[in-house]
Amino acid sequence: MRIRSIALVAVLALLGVACDGDDPELSTESTIVTEATNTTTPPSDGSTTTTPDGDQGASPTTLVGENVSGHEVANEVENDDGIERHVVIPNGAYTDVDLENFVIDLLEEYPDLHNAEIFDDAAAAEAFQVPEADRTEEQTELLERHHFVTLTGRDRIDFRGPFAEFPGGAIGS
């Protein structure tokens, strides 16, 4: 009985501390909030983005992203305007801002780059090379999940797949 009394006193003390009436301290940590679950994602570089809010009653979702840590050129096509590269990046918790920054870095790294397609899966980059009319359902689904960005004419990006809800436009705008 004594152990139960001690446990009860400890629980009540913790409740008293938790409900002391003081406002909680604000944190720089960000949380991804969806209607179904709450998930905390630690910041890695401080970049954030807010997804468009189609539902007036729900609050927007804030995502904390990360820098693209590297890339591999899966395919390269030369044309009259310059070079088009199909680029595969590592899987990551990217935001639209992270991807736009990566494209800007690609333009600096490859002065001859004119167009680019960005994927986070090598198989998706391969599927992209298949003409759209000849793609299997699996290839189409792969592209919907892993094709992130199209760069056109060195100055315009359009978001694809899981980022398709974000507006494209001139780089840096």
C-alpha angles and dihedrals in degrees: 000000000000092000090053091051091050091048091049092050090049092051092048091049091052091049090050091053092046092050099042092129096242118131113253118254115258117243134205089220113109128217129209106224122192130170092254104040145004116233126179116216117190115229116250103180106000098251115136138180134188120221117230112267111227093171113069092207099051123078118240120262117244116206127195111213140192138226117266101254099204145326145217126216106231097179137007126197123186119211138161093277097049135274130331115207129193104211129195118204127190118268110269148146094269129171128206088260091054091051093047090050089050091053090051089052090049090054090054092046095047111038089180093056112121104160132014140182117205122207136166094211128057092214089058090053088053092047090053090062090061111091109258094242091054098047120117121231089254092054091049091050090047090055092047089057102037111026105094112165144012119203114201126189095348091282112060130067127190122191119230140188113358090007096049092110090068118087117246125215146128114345113262096018 
